[in-house]
Amino acid sequence: MSAGNGTPWGSAAGEEVWAGSGVVVEGSELPTFSAAAKVRVGVTIVLFVSSAGGNLAVLWSVTRPQPSQLRPSPVRRLFAHLAAADLLVTFVVMPLDAIWNITVQWLAGDISCRTLMFLKLMAMYSAAFLPVVIGLDRQAAVLNPLGSRSGVRKLLRAAWGLSFLLALPQLFLFHIVHRAGPVPFTQCVTKGSFKARWQETTYNLFTFCCLFLLPLTAMAICYSRIVLSVSSPQTRKGSHGETPIPRP
């Protein structure tokens, strides 16, 4: 597996692997637009339409001016950024995978190969990091309700900045490789970018941890602390206690 794509397309050990997302390779044969790839394209189109419509509606709802507010609340700002990250996935990752399934090989040139692989992984990182920011904000609101909320913007900048930095290696790892014949074929791969298999494995493991394990762990900690705080005896006593009425 190469970071930023769902199936193996290249190898550091020098094997001839010519596979884009959703295609089948048997032996040394070139990949074809298989039945499984056709199903993936159909599912991707359905998900694209539903995701685009839903996230555009959310983005419009949280960014439209509110008569009672001079500027957006921190919660509305957080959901606007989350919708923007989801739209980045929708308009970069989904069309890229669908078109690649159809064309099988890469037809857009080397610069677009590097750029789109970078944007693809950045979109996935941002969609993973922004829910963590929301979890941290909810944790702060519950555990310290009277505290300042000025840190939301810093967390948002950190999430987008980390997404950009962690996706940067894609610009240097991916490139196009040509196969001359008997049938000309071009693919966007990481083939030759790693000197040894363990380097590729380490990079993919690092990407998996940053993309899935760390955000999941951070959100689990945040919401566990929220649940423990809300269900603690002191909290229940404070919420159900009666305020004494002063006597004259």
Summary of the structure (lengths in Angstrom):
residues: 248
radius of gyration: 23.5
end to end distance: 76.2
largest distance: 100.4
contacts: 706
relative contact order: 0.14
helix: 62%
strand: 5%
